[in-house]
Amino acid sequence: MQRYFVPTENWRNDTVVIEGDDAHHMLRVMRMQVDDRIICNPPASKGAICKIVQMDTDSVTAKVVEWLDRDSELPVYVTIAQGLPKGDKMDLVLQKGTELGASAFIPFQADRSVVKWDAKKEEKKLTRYRKIIKEASEQSHRNHLPEIKPAMKLKQFIEESNTYHVRLFAYEEEAKTASFQSFASVVSKLNKGERVMICIGPEGGFSTDEVDTLKEHNFIPVRLGPRILRTETAALYALASISYHLEELED
């Protein structure tokens, strides 16, 4: 069954109204009919099997048949603070990071970020990013839609990090030392329900000033394996490792 995330305001008790691009997809692409079944998700809740009861030119109305009990979220809340990368690498981080269970993303303007966001175009960029996240959430059967926050400077996301239990940053120099802090050692101590922020540098890595500032604010430098990863790979490595430790090893 096709899955759609539907805004909270479109739910009325056991009735949901699908509009916009999703309605177009159902009507024009999938050619759905009355009585067809779909899965609908509020933005932050488990999904429901719904039966289509009415189809109009630009909307579809469905009734809840059964609420699903499946929880596909990571047992910890993980935010990826991603140093702005070049090209379409951010698209990859958002799409695959969503599939791997990230709860939120913070793009940040690092010292070595080649890309500089134009404030006038930021909302258009964020709208496109939200669409990428929504489609990836539907494909991977997430219960919650991850949040994409506006781009921040280092000082701003450090302030944002004050609500987190664990703060980490992937540091390539940590991979070169004999006495390193492994990511596995940190993950093995995580407790369910904790909030974790993982900061990833851009292509050129973190500057010395950024490393010093992060350490001053209780960010722990960690090694993501013995190899130096590309910026778009690092977040995915971290999320996959958390899933393996907290979900697969629990079974």
Stockholm file with secondary structure:
# STOCKHOLM 1.0

chainA/1-251         MQRYFVPTENWRNDTVVIEGDDAHHMLRVMRMQVDDRIICNPPASKGAICKIVQMDTDSVTAKVVEWLDRDSELPVYVTIAQGLPKGDKMDLVLQKGTELGASAFIPFQADRSVVKWDAKKEEKKLTRYRKIIKEASEQSHRNHLPEIKPAMKLKQFIEESNTYHVRLFAYEEEAKTASFQSFASVVSKLNKGERVMICIGPEGGFSTDEVDTLKEHNFIPVRLGPRILRTETAALYALASISYHLEELED
#=GR chainA/1-251 SS CCEEECCGGGEETTEEEEEHHHHHIIIIISCCCTTCEEEEECTBSCCEEEEEEEECSSEEEEEEEEECCCCCSCSSEEEEEEECCSTTHHHHHHHHHHHTTCCEEEEEECTTCSCCCCGGGHHHHHHHHHHHHHHHHHHTTCSBCCEECCCEEHHHHHHHGGGCSEEEEECGGGGGCSSCCBHHHHHTTCCTTCEEEEEECCTTCCCHHHHHHHHHTTCEEEBCSSSCCCHHHHHHHHHHHHHIIIIITTC
#=GC SS_cons         CCEEECCGGGEETTEEEEEHHHHHIIIIISCCCTTCEEEEECTBSCCEEEEEEEECSSEEEEEEEEECCCCCSCSSEEEEEEECCSTTHHHHHHHHHHHTTCCEEEEEECTTCSCCCCGGGHHHHHHHHHHHHHHHHHHTTCSBCCEECCCEEHHHHHHHGGGCSEEEEECGGGGGCSSCCBHHHHHTTCCTTCEEEEEECCTTCCCHHHHHHHHHTTCEEEBCSSSCCCHHHHHHHHHHHHHIIIIITTC
//
